């Protein structure tokens, strides 16, 4: 059974709301065990347990929060090479559109790549002109159905990849490739 950890930091509660939606999406995939951990309560054992990791951060000046950075530097530093090959993705909430949340996602992905995680974005559209190429992003809390579905879709895709790569469920690849929610315009 594949295992997904949703790890997040949240200053105002907005990124935490996203984390629960990401977890909800991961639970859409049968046979996946999902855990949610705030970075304050997370340990290296949580990351070792997981096959897939969704990392969420509030956007702090366009980058990852200091708490998440500290977690990766201090808590996971000794796991260098040991967590190589796990699958991961990113999500972020900013104070407003244009607040740097996609850059924050890239910051998270860069940290994850340095640890050897296989990172991804999602090509699916969850609404007209609404996609999550670098991860799920919102301004403030997720309010619209498109914003909520972006979070769910990110978690679902992570769980699908975990099921494919760790549980051998190759039939999910066809489901991913033929997703009907892609907008053409």
N, C-alpha and C positions, 0 to 999 in steps of 0.2 A: 504494500500500500504506500503510495507516494505521500510525502509530507511537505506542507507549505507553511512557512512562517511569515506573517505580516509584522514587520518591525517598523515602528514609527516613533517620531518625536512630534509633539504638538504643544504650541504655546497658548493658543486660544480655543482649542477644541476642534478647529476646522479640519486639520490633518487627521485627527483621531476619527472624525466622521468618515473621512475618506477611507481610512484603514478598515473600518467595519464594512464598508461597501466592497472594498477589494476582497476581504475575506468571504463575504457573501457570494461574490462571483466565483471564487475558488471552490466554494462548496457546490457549485453547479456541476462539477465533474465528479462522477461517481467513483468512490474508492479513495478519495483524497482526504487526508487528515489535515485540518487547518488549526493553527494556533495564532493568536494575536498577542503581541508583547509591546508595551511601551518601552522605549530605550532605557528608561530609568530602572526597569525591572528585568531587563534582558541579561543573559549571560552567554558566554561562548558555547556552553552546552546546548543552548537553544539553536544556535546557528549550526553546530555540528549535527543536531537532530534533523534539521531540514534538508530536503532535496532542492527546494525552491524557496527563494526569498524575495518578498516585495518590500521595498524600503521606502518609507514616506517621511518627508521633512517639510516643515514650514520653510518658506523661502526667506532666507536671511541675507539681505544684500546680494541676491542673485545666486547664492550658493547654499550648500548643506548646513544645517544647524550645527552649532559647536558641540552639542551633546552627542549627535550621531557621529561626528568626526572623531570625537574623543573615544566613543565606543569602538570604532574601527581601529583607531591608533592604539589604544591601551588594552582593550578587552580581546580584540581579535588579532593583534599584532603577532602573537606567538603561534597563531594558526596558519601563518604564511605557508602556502603550498598544501596544507592539509584540507582546505576547503575548496581547492581548485576543482573546477568542473561542475559546480552547482549552477543552477539557473536562477537569474535574478532580473528584476525590473524596478522601476522607480515611479513615485508619484509625489506631487507637491502642491501646496496651497500658498497663494501669495495674497497680499493686501489688496491688489487690484490687477486687472489685465494689463500686461506690460510690466508687471512687477518682477519679472525674472524667473517665473516658475519653470519654464522649459530649460533655462540655464541651470537652475537648481537640480532638475532631473539629470541633466548632463553631468553635473558635479557628482551626484550619487552614482551614476553609471560609471564614471571614471574611477571612483573609489572601488566599486565592485570589480571592475576589470583588473585593477591592480592586485586584487586577491585571487584572480583567476576565474571569477564567475563568468558564465556565458550570459550576456545581457541581450535584451531585445526591446524593440518598440513594436507597436501594433499598427498594421496598415488599415484595419477596419475603420469605417466611419460609423459613429453612433448617432449621427444626425447630419443634416445638411451642413457641409463645411466644418464638421466637428470630428476631429480625429485625435489620436494619442500616439503620435510617432515616437516621442521620447519618453512617454509615460503619461499617466493621467494628471491633468492640471486643472485647477479651478482658482477663481478669484474669490476669496472668502470661503464660505462653506459650500458644499455641493447642494445646489437648490434645484436646478432644472433637471428634468429626466435625462437629458443628454449628459450632463455632468455626472449624475449618479451612475448612468450606464457606462460611461467611460471608466469609472473606477471598477465597476463589476466586470467589465470586459477585460480589463488588465488582469484582475485576479483569475478570471476564467482561463485566459490564455496561458498564464503562468501554470495553472493546474493542468491544463492540457499538455503543455510541454513536459512537465514533470511526469505525467502519466505515459507519455510517449517514450521519453528517454530513460526513465527509471523503472517503469512498470511494463514496458514493451507494448503499449496499446497503440500500435501504428495506424489503426483505423481512424484515429482522431485527426491524422494529417489531412485526410480527404475532407473532413468536416471543416477544418481551418481554411483550406484552400477554396472551398466553395461557399464560404459564408455569404449569405444573401443580403447583409446589411451594408454593402458597399455602394456608395453613391457615385454616380458617374459625372455629375456636374459640380 
